[in-house]
Amino acid sequence: MKTSWKNNIMKITPKKHRQRNWAFTLVEALPPVGLAGLIGVMGATVLPALSKAKMRANRMKCTFNMKQVAVAFLGFAYENNERYPWLLPEGRVQEAGFGNGAAYETTTLFSHPAIKRELQTPKILHSPLDDDRAAGNEILQENWAQVSVANPMRNDAHSYGVSVGSPTAKGADALRPSNILAMTRNISGPINGQDSLSDQKDNEPGNINALKFATWKGADKHPVDPRAIAQLDTGQGQLVTSDGAARQSNDAGLVQNIKAHATAIGGHYKGTPSGIIDTPND
């Protein structure tokens, strides 16, 4: 029996073709205007977040620097009967290498060999938040070995002020732990050309007569003010007290610290600490 030609034909099973799924990335799917919008949204959200993260990290670094500044002054005090340079007895001022008001100026204080030895590097004196002082500090690093009280650093080489008081009104005391010792230079006080914690000028015992207090200037509201620090907004600053505690600060916290500074007792003199400071803003 002949096989039907139909049975001799190889049965061909049609191949199954996988259906291709055409997919697009979000960027491919967006029209040009949509892509521009996405970039705009990312720029408006991601970049500010990165900027804030950088600022937070730099504030932490600045706080560490301030702690090292306190260690330098406390080291000096340890070797000088617990006295900061501006509280040395009159007969010891010249002997310790200070003279002609040098103990009341940050440029000469930070240039003193004992303070330099404790700091180890001038990089500590530059806040990473303070872009305007970066170039000056780099020059200071190159000339660090030549810096002295007689050949002091320049104001534009560092970022920190010190509660030195004045020859007639004593400032921070190493034996008064709550005294404000140093602060970022964006502090703005009510007297002494803004170089003040408050309007407390004298050391009259029991007479806390401060009525006005300092605030922190910021680049957001004071963009052309030479006292402002580039990466700090208004109401932001750093300070360190005589117990070596460094902290980030706002305006309300600053007032609290100033009041604690003014009410501290004991130490090497009687009366309230002066609110006069010196910052590198001259």
N, C-alpha and C positions, 0 to 999 in steps of 0.2 A: 504494500500500500504506500502510495506516494505521500510524502509529508507535504502538507500544504506549505506553499511558499511563505505563507503568513507565519507559519511556525518556525521557519528557518531564519527569519529576520531577527537579528539580535535586538532583544528588547533594550531600548535605550531609556535609561532613567534620567530624566532631566536633572541637571545639577541645580542644587539649591544655592542661590546666591545670597550671602548675608547682606542684609540691608544696611547701607552705610548711614550712620547717624552723623549728620553735619552739625558740629558744635562750634560755638564761638566763645572766645574769652570775653570778659566784660568790656575790655578795651576795644576789641574788634567789633562788638555789637553796638557800641556807642557811635552815634554820628559825630562829626567833628566838633560841633558845639557841645555835645554831651561830654566828650573827652576833655575839652577845655574846662568844662564845669567840674569834672571829677578832679582834675589837677588843681583847680582853684580851691575845692573843698579840702583836699589833702594839704594844700599849702596853708589853709586857714586853721587846720586842726593839728596836723602832725608837727609842723615847724614850731608853733608856739609851745607845744608840749615838750619838744626836744630842748627848746630854749630854757624852759622852766626847770627841766631836769639838770641842765648844765649849771644853771644858777644855784640850784640846791646843792649840787656837788661842790661848787666853788665856795658857797657859804660855809660848808663843813671844813674845807681846806683853810679858809680864812680864820675860822674859829680855832683851828689847830695852831695856826701862826700866832694868834693872840695869846694862846696858852704859853707858847715858847717865849714870847716877849715878857710875859709875867715871870717865867722861870729865870730869865736873864736878870731882871731887876731884883727878884728875890735872892738870887745867887749873890748879887752885889751886896744886898742888905745883910745876908748871912755873914759876910766877911767884914761888915762895918757896923757891928753892934745893932743889927736889925734896923738899920736906917737906909732908906732910899737916898740917892744923891742929893735931892732937894731938901732933905731933913738932916744933913750932916751939920754938926756944930760949926760955927764960923771958923774956928781954928783948923778944922779938918778939911774944909772945902778945897783950899789950895793944895794941901798935902795929898788929897785924893785925886788931884789932877783936874779940878774944876776951878773956874775963875771967871770974873766978869759976866756973871749971869748964865754961865754955861750949863748949870744944873737945871735951868728952867726952860731950855730949848731942846726940842726933840732931835734936831740935827746934831747937836753936840753930845747929847745923852747917848744916842745910838752909835756915836763915833768914839766913845770912850773905850779904851782897850779892855777893861774888865767886862763891859757889856758886850763888846764884839766877841770876846772869848766865849761868853755864854751863848750868844746867838749862833756862833760857828759860821753861818752863811748869811749874807745880806738878802738872800731870797726870802727869808722869813719876814722881812720888813715890807714885802710887796703882797698886797691882797690880790688873789687871782681874779677878784671881782673888779679891780681897779685898772681898767685898760689904759687910762691916761698916764699911769705911773710905770708902765711896763718898760718903756724905752729908758727912762731915767734909772730904773733899777738895774737894767742890763749894764749901763755904764758904771754904776756903783760896783757891780760884781767884778768888772775888769780892774777897778781901782781900789778894791777893798783893802789891800795891804797898806796903801798909802793914807787911808782915812784915819784921822785922829781928831782930838778936840781942837787942836790948832788948825787942822785942815779938814773941817767937817764935811759930811755929805750934803747934798743939796736937798731942798724941800721936795723937789719932784722925783726923788728917788725912793720914797717910801709912803705908806698908806695909813699910818697910825698916830693918834694923839696920845698924850700922857697927862694925868692929873697932877701937875707939878705945883699948883698953887702959885704963890708969888713970894718975893723976899719978905713981905709984910703979912702974908696970910698963908699958912701952911696947907699943903695939899695931902695927897694920899699917904697913908702910914702903913708900913708892913705889919704892924701890930693891931691894925683895925681891919679884920678880914672882909668886912662888907664895903670897904672903900673901893670905889671904882678906880682902877689903876690905869687902864688904857682902853682905847676905843677906836673904831674906824673913823677916818677923817671927815666923813659926811655928817658929823654931828653939828648942830646949829643951836647955839645958846643965846640967851637974852642980853649978855653984856660982853665986854672985852673983844669986840670985833667978831662975835659968834663963838669965840674960843672959851666956852664956859658950859658947865653942867647946869647951873642955875644962876640967879642973881645974888647968891650967898658969897660975900666977898671977904668976910673977916672970920676970926676964930673966937669970937666972944663966947665964953662958957654959957651954955644953956640957952643961947639966943639963936634959934634956928629961924632966920628971917627971910628965907627964900620964898618968893611968891611966884616966880616965873621959872619955867624949866625948859631944858633943851629938847629938841626933836631931831629926827633923822631926815635929811634931805635925800631926794631920789631923782634919778635921771628922767623919770616919767613926767614929773611936774616942774623940774628945774633943769632942763636939758642943756642950758648954756651956763649954768652956775658952776664955777670951778670947784666948789666944795662937794658937788654931787659925784657919786661913784657910778660908773657906767652900768653895771649889772645889778644895782640895788634900786628898788623903787622907794618912793616916799614912805617913811615909817619903818624902814628896814636898816639894821645896822648890827654890829657885833661889839661886845665889850668883854673885859676880863676884870675881875676883882682881886683884891690883895691876897685872897686865899688861893689864888691860881685857878679859880673856876671861870672858864670862858663860856660864853653863851651867845646865841643869836637873840636879837632884841627887836621889839617894836616900840612905838612911842609910849604906849601905856606901861610896858615893862621897863622902859628907860626911866620914866618918872619914879616908879617904885624903887629902882636901883639908886637913883639920885637921892631919894628921901632916906634910904638906908645908909647911903654914903654920909649924908648930912647929920644923921643922928648917932653915928658911931662914936664911941667914947674909948678912953684908955690910950695906950701908946705913948709916944714921945712928946706930946703937947696936950694942953687943955683946950677945951672949946671945940666948936664945930669945924670940920674941914672946909676949906675954901672951895668954891665952885669953879675957880679959875683953872684952865687947862692950856696946853699948847698943842696945836695941830700943825701939820705941814701944809698949811693953806695960805701962808703969808705971800 
